[in-house]
Amino acid sequence: MTLKLNKEIYPVKAVQKAVSFYKQVANFKLKNSQNYILVSAAIDKNNEELVKNEFLNFVLGVIRQ
């Protein structure tokens, strides 16, 4: 799974919190570029879409707090 998250929408701290929360599900790696946060994780293809959606929902939930 690879996600390219725009920093104007997704704060780095919210993404880091999601990575910490989901660390038991996958080994996430973050890379910061000027405008994006690149999130990668090795996830079973059968669960990739579910994990991606849940991860992004968690990030959005953190942003709303």
N, C-alpha and C positions, 0 to 999 in steps of 0.2 A: 504494500500500500504506500502510495506517495501522495502527499497533499501539498499544495502550494497556496498558502494563506496570506492574503494581503494584510499588511500591518495596519492599514488604515481602518480595517474592519475587525481584525483579530489581534488584540493586545498580546504581547509575548508572555506576560505573566499568566493570562488565562490559558494559553496553550500549554505552558509549563505545568500548571495545576492539573490539566487534563492528562498530560503525560504521566505525572506522578500517580494520579488516580487509576489509570489503566495499565500501570507497569506490570501487573500480574497477567495481563492479557497478551502483551507483546513487548518486545524490546524496541522502544521508540528511539529515534535519533532526530535531533533538531539541528537545523543549520539556518543561520540568519543571513539574509542578503539585504541589500539596501531597502527594498520595498516588500520583501516577502519572508515568511517563515516557512521553511521546507521541512515537512514532517515525513519521516519514512519509518516503516515497520514491516517486518516479515510476518505475515499472517496467512493462515491457511486460506486458499482461494474460496472455499465454501463459506467462510465466515467474514471475508474481507469487506463486503458491502455493509453488513450489519455493524461490524466494529467501526468502520469509517463513519457511518451515520450516527452511531451512539457517541463516538468521540467528538464529532462536530457539535452535536446537541449539547454535550457537557460543556464544551467551550462557550457556546452561546449562553448557556445557563449561568456560567461564571460571570460573563460580561454583564448580564442583567442584574446581578447582585449589587 
